[in-house]
Amino acid sequence: MTSPDVHEGVRERPPVTERRLHPVTPLRRAWAPVAVLIGWALHDLDQAQRQLTRLTTAHLLIGLAVLLPAAALYGFLTWWFTHFAVTDSELRIRTGLLFRRTAHIRLERIQAVDVTQPLLARVAGVAKLKLDVIGTDKKDELAFLGADEARALRAELLARAAGFAPETAHEVGEAPSRQMLRVPPGVLAVSLLLTGATWGWLLVAAVAVPLLWTATHSLWTVLAAAVPLLGAAGASSVGRFVAEYDWTLGESPDGLRIDHGLLDRAHETVPPGRVQTVRLVEPLLWRRRGWVRVELDVAGSSNSLLLPVAPREIAESVVARVLPGVSVPPREAIGRPPRRARWCVPLWWRGYGLAVTDAVFAARHGLLRRSLSLVPHAKVQSVRLVQGPWQRARGVADVHVDTGANKSVTARLRDADEAADLLRAQAERSRTGRGDARPDRWMA
């Protein structure tokens, strides 16, 4: 017999409780078979039209009587066979009707948990949970959960990722947030009107559509060209306004929080320590107003926008929060390439620039749409010097720094001797910067 002393001091693990998604989820998944039929019809419109003309009313009613129950059954079964559970070390998601798939997401590798609510989900009181996990490109998601359950699960996952014990993670709750900035809808609308992309697409449409009509006199050809052009113009103006409406930035112990969206609301978090690059973008028509757009490269995350529009002074203060110890170099500190570089890139060489401080590698490019990229030395994974034959003839070279987000920032057309010195110095700055960097931990 086994002595009871063998089990003395051994704590039994609590049983893992698997949970299902919200009961409204089957309604969302039931559309999959219908979407397959619609996709087939759009793939071959002529064939679909011929088939539809052969069908009688009785055939259509029979088809609907078969399709709708089948779609409802598919939605129910996919919901029934989907479970998730939070264990001591991972979030486990089991899905699949015929082919089973189990995702094991290590809690310590979770770096962001976003809550999104499409318009119909807001009406139904449910939300979608999206997870950014280190080492994966695609976000895992739980769709849909009750809105309150989604927020509670998000708080628990972040607390567990921060290192809280399972027994206390439920009690931690969501970290408090302090609002830093809210973009007024009027400012956002004016900024989009002053963006060249919208007017550029409209100009292309105004020129291309009359030319196509004159050349072909075919309405379908004109529509095939006009619809994508007008769609692109709408996406760069109305689409962005809807997505970036009521943009609110807050600060909390678990990172910077972003809330936005007119129809679909999204609650995102910029994870601390995972930001690799920050870009300050200045379109030409924004400069008189002193506005900038702040974009991000985050390792392992698809979140790429921090501020759609803000005064430069406020944007620089936000950058200091995202990259502690980093300040944006002033314009006069950004050195241009030597004048002989104009033979490599006529006119546009004036838009390039470089500034290197004790904390950051800052490279600028662009004349009409100026962009300043900031890379902390601690985030530089490698540095390269590239020099083509024409650049060698002019004594200039490009210096590339690679970051943990699989992106590169390039200082274009630097003096060749300066580039060689920069290559050696940057390797040392990166080594010492990583030694002094703060840990990439939640609520650190």
C-alpha positions as CSV (number, residue, x, y, z in Angstrom):
1,M,0.0,0.0,0.0
2,T,1.1,3.5,-0.7
3,S,1.9,5.4,2.4
4,P,-0.1,8.6,2.9
5,D,3.1,10.4,3.6
6,V,4.0,10.2,-0.1
7,H,1.2,12.6,-0.9
8,E,1.9,14.9,2.1
9,G,2.5,18.4,0.9
10,V,1.5,17.8,-2.7
11,R,-1.3,20.2,-3.7
12,E,-3.9,18.9,-6.1
13,R,-4.4,21.0,-9.1
14,P,-7.9,22.3,-9.6
15,P,-9.8,20.7,-12.5
16,V,-9.7,22.5,-15.8
17,T,-13.1,23.9,-16.7
18,E,-13.8,24.1,-20.4
19,R,-16.2,26.8,-21.5
20,R,-18.1,27.5,-24.7
21,L,-18.6,30.7,-26.7
22,H,-21.7,32.8,-26.5
23,P,-24.9,31.1,-27.8
24,V,-25.2,33.8,-30.5
25,T,-22.0,32.5,-32.2
26,P,-23.9,29.8,-34.3
27,L,-25.7,32.7,-36.1
28,R,-22.4,34.0,-37.3
29,R,-21.0,30.7,-38.4
30,A,-24.2,29.6,-40.1
31,W,-23.3,32.0,-42.9
32,A,-20.3,30.0,-44.0
33,P,-22.2,27.6,-46.4
34,V,-24.2,30.5,-47.8
35,A,-20.9,32.4,-48.4
36,V,-19.5,29.4,-50.3
37,L,-22.5,29.5,-52.7
38,I,-22.2,33.2,-53.1
39,G,-18.5,32.9,-53.9
40,W,-19.2,30.2,-56.5
41,A,-21.8,32.4,-58.1
42,L,-19.5,35.4,-58.2
43,H,-16.7,33.3,-59.6
44,D,-18.8,32.5,-62.8
45,L,-21.6,34.9,-63.1
46,D,-22.7,33.7,-66.6
47,Q,-23.0,30.1,-65.5
48,A,-24.8,31.1,-62.3
49,Q,-27.3,33.2,-64.2
50,R,-28.0,30.3,-66.6
51,Q,-28.6,27.9,-63.8
52,L,-30.9,30.4,-62.0
53,T,-33.0,30.9,-65.1
54,R,-33.7,27.2,-65.3
55,L,-35.1,27.0,-61.7
56,T,-38.7,27.3,-61.0
57,T,-40.3,28.8,-57.9
58,A,-40.8,25.3,-56.4
59,H,-37.1,24.5,-57.0
60,L,-36.0,27.7,-55.2
61,L,-38.3,27.0,-52.2
62,I,-37.0,23.4,-52.0
63,G,-33.4,24.7,-52.1
64,L,-34.0,27.2,-49.4
65,A,-35.8,24.5,-47.3
66,V,-32.6,22.4,-47.5
67,L,-30.0,25.2,-47.4
68,L,-31.2,27.1,-44.3
69,P,-31.5,24.1,-42.0
70,A,-28.1,22.8,-43.2
71,A,-26.5,26.2,-42.5
72,A,-28.2,26.4,-39.1
73,L,-27.0,22.9,-38.2
74,Y,-23.4,23.7,-39.4
75,G,-23.4,26.8,-37.2
76,F,-24.7,24.9,-34.2
77,L,-22.2,22.0,-34.5
78,T,-19.2,24.3,-35.0
79,W,-20.2,26.1,-31.9
80,W,-20.9,22.9,-29.9
81,F,-17.5,21.5,-30.7
82,T,-15.5,24.7,-29.8
83,H,-14.2,24.9,-26.3
84,F,-11.7,27.0,-24.5
85,A,-10.1,26.8,-21.0
86,V,-7.5,28.7,-19.0
87,T,-5.0,26.3,-17.2
88,D,-2.1,27.1,-14.9
89,S,0.2,27.7,-17.9
90,E,-1.8,28.2,-21.1
91,L,-5.0,29.2,-22.9
92,R,-6.3,26.1,-24.6
93,I,-8.7,26.4,-27.6
94,R,-10.3,23.3,-29.2
95,T,-12.1,23.8,-32.5
96,G,-13.1,21.7,-35.5
97,L,-16.1,19.7,-36.6
98,L,-14.5,17.0,-38.8
99,F,-10.8,17.8,-38.3
100,R,-10.0,18.7,-34.7
101,R,-7.5,21.5,-33.9
102,T,-6.2,22.4,-30.4
103,A,-4.2,25.6,-29.9
104,H,-2.0,25.8,-26.8
105,I,-1.2,29.4,-26.1
106,R,1.4,29.9,-23.4
107,L,0.3,32.6,-21.1
108,E,3.8,34.1,-20.7
109,R,3.9,34.6,-24.5
110,I,0.8,36.7,-24.7
111,Q,1.7,40.3,-25.4
112,A,-1.6,41.9,-26.3
113,V,-5.3,41.1,-25.9
114,D,-7.7,43.2,-27.9
115,V,-11.4,43.4,-27.6
116,T,-13.4,44.3,-30.7
117,Q,-17.1,44.7,-31.2
118,P,-18.5,44.9,-34.8
119,L,-21.7,46.8,-35.2
120,L,-24.0,43.7,-35.0
121,A,-22.0,42.4,-32.1
122,R,-22.6,45.6,-30.2
123,V,-26.3,45.3,-30.7
124,A,-26.2,41.6,-29.5
125,G,-24.0,42.5,-26.5
126,V,-21.1,40.3,-27.5
127,A,-17.4,40.9,-28.3
128,K,-14.5,39.3,-30.0
129,L,-11.2,38.6,-28.2
130,K,-8.0,38.7,-30.3
131,L,-4.7,37.6,-28.9
132,D,-1.2,38.7,-30.0
133,V,1.3,36.0,-29.2
134,I,5.0,36.2,-29.5
135,G,6.3,34.1,-32.5
136,T,3.0,34.0,-34.4
137,D,1.9,36.2,-37.3
138,K,-1.8,35.4,-37.2
139,K,-4.0,36.4,-34.2
140,D,-5.9,33.7,-32.4
141,E,-9.4,34.8,-31.5
142,L,-12.4,33.8,-29.5
143,A,-15.6,35.0,-31.3
144,F,-17.9,35.6,-29.7
145,L,-18.1,36.1,-25.9
146,G,-20.4,38.1,-23.8
147,A,-19.1,41.7,-23.5
148,D,-18.6,41.5,-19.8
149,E,-17.1,38.0,-20.0
150,A,-14.7,39.2,-22.7
151,R,-13.4,42.0,-20.6
152,A,-13.1,39.8,-17.5
153,L,-11.2,37.1,-19.5
154,R,-8.9,39.8,-21.0
155,A,-8.1,41.1,-17.5
156,E,-7.4,37.6,-16.3
157,L,-5.1,36.7,-19.2
158,L,-3.1,39.9,-18.8
159,A,-2.7,39.4,-15.1
160,R,-1.6,35.8,-15.7
161,A,0.8,37.0,-18.4
162,A,2.2,39.5,-15.9
163,G,3.1,36.7,-13.5
164,F,0.2,36.8,-11.1
165,A,-0.7,33.4,-9.5
166,P,-3.8,31.6,-10.9
167,E,-5.5,32.0,-7.5
168,T,-5.2,35.8,-7.5
169,A,-5.5,36.5,-11.3
170,H,-9.3,36.6,-11.0
171,E,-9.1,39.2,-8.2
172,V,-6.7,41.6,-10.0
173,G,-9.2,42.8,-12.5
174,E,-8.4,45.3,-15.3
175,A,-5.7,47.7,-14.6
176,P,-6.8,51.3,-14.2
177,S,-6.4,53.6,-17.2
178,R,-5.7,57.4,-17.4
179,Q,-6.8,59.1,-20.6
180,M,-4.0,60.9,-22.4
181,L,-5.5,62.1,-25.6
182,R,-8.8,62.0,-27.6
183,V,-8.8,63.0,-31.3
184,P,-11.9,65.2,-32.0
185,P,-13.9,64.0,-35.0
186,G,-13.6,67.4,-36.7
187,V,-9.8,67.4,-36.5
188,L,-9.8,63.8,-37.9
189,A,-12.1,64.8,-40.8
190,V,-10.0,67.9,-41.7
191,S,-6.8,65.8,-41.6
192,L,-8.3,63.2,-44.0
193,L,-9.4,66.0,-46.4
194,L,-5.8,67.3,-46.3
195,T,-4.4,63.9,-47.2
196,G,-3.2,63.6,-50.8
197,A,-4.2,59.9,-51.2
198,T,-7.9,60.7,-51.5
199,W,-7.5,63.5,-54.0
200,G,-5.0,61.4,-55.9
201,W,-7.4,58.6,-56.5
202,L,-10.2,61.0,-57.5
203,L,-7.8,62.7,-59.9
204,V,-6.9,59.4,-61.5
205,A,-10.6,58.5,-61.8
206,A,-11.4,61.9,-63.3
207,V,-8.8,61.4,-66.0
208,A,-9.1,57.6,-66.6
209,V,-12.9,57.3,-66.8
210,P,-13.4,59.8,-69.7
211,L,-10.5,58.3,-71.6
212,L,-11.8,54.8,-71.3
213,W,-15.3,55.9,-72.4
214,T,-13.8,57.7,-75.4
215,A,-11.7,54.6,-76.4
216,T,-14.3,51.8,-75.8
217,H,-17.8,53.3,-75.4
218,S,-18.4,50.3,-73.1
219,L,-20.3,51.0,-69.9
220,W,-19.0,47.8,-68.3
221,T,-15.4,48.6,-69.0
222,V,-15.8,52.1,-67.5
223,L,-17.5,50.7,-64.4
224,A,-14.8,48.0,-64.0
225,A,-12.2,50.8,-63.9
226,A,-14.2,53.4,-62.0
227,V,-15.5,51.3,-59.1
228,P,-12.0,50.2,-57.8
229,L,-10.7,53.8,-58.1
230,L,-13.7,55.3,-56.3
231,G,-13.5,52.5,-53.7
232,A,-9.8,53.3,-53.1
233,A,-10.7,57.0,-52.6
234,G,-13.5,56.1,-50.2
235,A,-11.3,53.7,-48.2
236,S,-8.6,56.4,-47.8
237,S,-11.2,58.9,-46.6
238,V,-14.6,57.7,-45.4
239,G,-13.2,54.2,-44.5
240,R,-10.4,55.7,-42.4
241,F,-12.8,58.2,-40.7
242,V,-15.2,55.3,-39.7
243,A,-12.3,53.2,-38.4
244,E,-10.4,56.0,-36.6
245,Y,-13.5,57.8,-35.2
246,D,-13.3,58.8,-31.5
247,W,-9.7,57.7,-31.2
248,T,-8.8,57.7,-27.5
249,L,-5.4,57.0,-26.1
250,G,-5.0,56.0,-22.5
251,E,-2.1,54.9,-20.2
252,S,-2.2,52.0,-17.8
253,P,0.3,49.7,-16.1
254,D,-0.2,47.1,-18.8
255,G,0.6,49.5,-21.7
256,L,-1.0,52.1,-23.8
257,R,-4.7,51.5,-24.5
258,I,-6.4,52.5,-27.7
259,D,-10.2,52.7,-28.2
260,H,-11.6,53.7,-31.6
261,G,-14.3,53.0,-34.2
262,L,-17.7,54.5,-35.3
263,L,-19.5,51.3,-36.3
264,D,-17.0,48.6,-35.1
265,R,-15.5,49.5,-31.7
266,A,-12.0,48.2,-31.0
267,H,-10.1,48.1,-27.7
268,E,-6.4,47.5,-28.3
269,T,-3.3,47.6,-26.2
270,V,0.3,48.5,-27.2
271,P,2.4,46.0,-25.2
272,P,5.2,47.5,-23.2
273,G,8.7,46.9,-24.4
274,R,7.6,45.3,-27.6
275,V,7.6,48.4,-29.8
276,Q,10.5,48.2,-32.2
277,T,10.1,51.4,-34.3
278,V,8.0,54.6,-34.1
279,R,7.3,56.7,-37.2
280,L,6.2,60.3,-37.2
281,V,4.5,60.9,-40.6
282,E,3.9,64.5,-41.9
283,P,1.9,64.8,-45.1
284,L,2.6,68.1,-47.0
285,L,-0.7,69.8,-46.2
286,W,-0.4,69.0,-42.5
287,R,2.8,70.9,-41.8
288,R,1.3,74.3,-41.5
289,R,-1.0,73.0,-38.8
290,G,1.8,71.2,-37.0
291,W,0.1,67.8,-37.2
292,V,1.7,64.4,-37.4
293,R,0.6,60.8,-37.6
294,V,2.3,58.3,-35.3
295,E,2.8,54.7,-36.6
296,L,4.4,51.7,-34.9
297,D,6.2,48.4,-35.7
298,V,5.4,46.0,-32.8
299,A,7.1,42.6,-32.6
300,G,4.6,39.9,-33.2
301,S,1.7,42.2,-33.4
302,S,-0.4,43.6,-36.2
303,N,-1.2,46.9,-34.3
304,S,0.5,49.6,-36.4
305,L,-1.2,52.9,-35.5
306,L,-0.8,54.9,-32.3
307,L,-2.3,58.3,-33.3
308,P,-4.1,59.1,-36.5
309,V,-3.4,62.8,-36.1
310,A,-2.1,65.0,-33.3
311,P,-0.1,68.2,-32.7
312,R,3.6,67.5,-32.9
313,E,4.3,68.5,-29.3
314,I,1.7,66.0,-28.0
315,A,2.9,63.3,-30.4
316,E,6.5,63.7,-29.1
317,S,5.3,63.4,-25.5
318,V,3.4,60.2,-26.4
319,V,6.6,58.8,-28.1
320,A,8.4,59.4,-24.8
321,R,5.9,57.2,-23.1
322,V,6.2,54.4,-25.7
323,L,10.0,54.5,-25.8
324,P,11.2,55.5,-22.3
325,G,14.3,57.6,-22.4
326,V,13.9,58.5,-26.1
327,S,13.3,62.0,-27.4
328,V,12.6,63.0,-30.9
329,P,15.6,64.7,-32.5
330,P,14.9,68.3,-33.5
331,R,14.8,69.1,-37.3
332,E,18.1,71.0,-37.2
333,A,19.8,67.9,-35.7
334,I,18.9,65.7,-38.7
335,G,21.8,65.8,-41.2
336,R,21.2,65.7,-45.0
337,P,23.3,63.5,-47.4
338,P,26.2,65.2,-49.1
339,R,25.4,67.2,-52.2
340,R,27.0,64.7,-54.5
341,A,24.2,62.3,-53.6
342,R,21.9,64.3,-55.9
343,W,23.4,62.4,-58.8
344,C,22.1,59.1,-57.3
345,V,18.6,60.3,-56.5
346,P,17.8,63.7,-58.2
347,L,15.7,66.1,-56.1
348,W,14.4,63.5,-53.7
349,W,17.8,63.2,-52.0
350,R,16.8,66.3,-50.0
351,G,14.2,64.3,-48.2
352,Y,16.7,61.9,-46.6
353,G,18.3,62.6,-43.3
354,L,19.9,61.0,-40.3
355,A,20.4,61.7,-36.6
356,V,22.0,59.3,-34.1
357,T,21.7,60.1,-30.3
358,D,22.7,58.1,-27.2
359,A,19.2,56.4,-27.3
360,V,17.9,56.2,-30.8
361,F,18.7,55.8,-34.5
362,A,16.5,58.3,-36.4
363,A,16.3,58.2,-40.2
364,R,14.1,60.5,-42.3
365,H,12.8,60.1,-45.9
366,G,10.2,61.7,-48.1
367,L,9.6,65.2,-49.5
368,L,5.8,65.4,-49.9
369,R,5.1,62.8,-47.2
370,R,7.9,63.2,-44.7
371,S,8.5,60.3,-42.4
372,L,10.9,60.1,-39.4
373,S,11.6,56.6,-38.1
374,L,12.9,56.1,-34.6
375,V,14.6,52.9,-33.6
376,P,16.0,52.5,-30.0
377,H,19.5,51.1,-30.1
378,A,18.3,48.2,-27.8
379,K,15.9,47.1,-30.6
380,V,18.4,46.9,-33.4
381,Q,19.0,43.2,-34.2
382,S,21.6,43.7,-37.0
383,V,23.1,46.5,-39.1
384,R,24.2,46.4,-42.7
385,L,26.0,48.7,-45.2
386,V,24.8,48.5,-48.8
387,Q,26.6,50.3,-51.6
388,G,25.7,49.9,-55.3
389,P,28.1,50.7,-58.2
390,W,26.7,54.1,-58.8
391,Q,26.8,54.9,-55.1
392,R,30.5,53.8,-55.0
393,A,31.3,56.2,-57.8
394,R,29.8,59.0,-55.8
395,G,31.2,58.0,-52.4
396,V,27.9,57.3,-50.6
397,A,26.3,54.3,-49.1
398,D,23.1,53.1,-47.3
399,V,23.0,51.9,-43.7
400,H,20.2,49.5,-42.8
401,V,19.2,48.6,-39.2
402,D,17.0,45.5,-38.8
403,T,14.5,45.3,-35.9
404,G,12.7,42.5,-34.1
405,A,9.5,43.2,-36.0
406,N,11.2,41.9,-39.2
407,K,11.4,45.4,-40.6
408,S,14.3,47.6,-41.6
409,V,15.0,51.3,-41.3
410,T,17.5,52.8,-43.8
411,A,19.7,55.8,-43.7
412,R,20.0,56.6,-47.4
413,L,23.0,58.1,-49.2
414,R,25.3,58.8,-46.3
415,D,29.0,59.6,-46.9
416,A,30.9,56.4,-47.4
417,D,33.3,57.0,-44.5
418,E,30.5,58.2,-42.3
419,A,28.5,55.0,-43.1
420,A,31.5,52.8,-42.3
421,D,31.9,54.5,-38.9
422,L,28.2,54.3,-38.3
423,L,28.2,50.6,-39.0
424,R,30.9,49.9,-36.3
425,A,29.4,52.3,-33.8
426,Q,25.9,51.0,-34.1
427,A,26.9,47.5,-33.3
428,E,28.4,48.7,-30.0
429,R,25.4,50.9,-29.2
430,S,23.0,48.0,-29.8
431,R,25.0,45.7,-27.5
432,T,25.1,48.2,-24.6
433,G,21.5,49.3,-25.2
434,R,20.2,45.7,-24.8
435,G,22.1,45.4,-21.5
436,D,20.3,48.5,-20.1
437,A,16.9,47.8,-21.6
438,R,13.8,47.4,-19.4
439,P,12.2,43.9,-19.2
440,D,9.4,43.2,-21.7
441,R,6.9,42.4,-19.0
442,W,3.3,43.3,-18.4
443,M,2.7,45.7,-15.5
444,A,6.4,45.8,-14.9
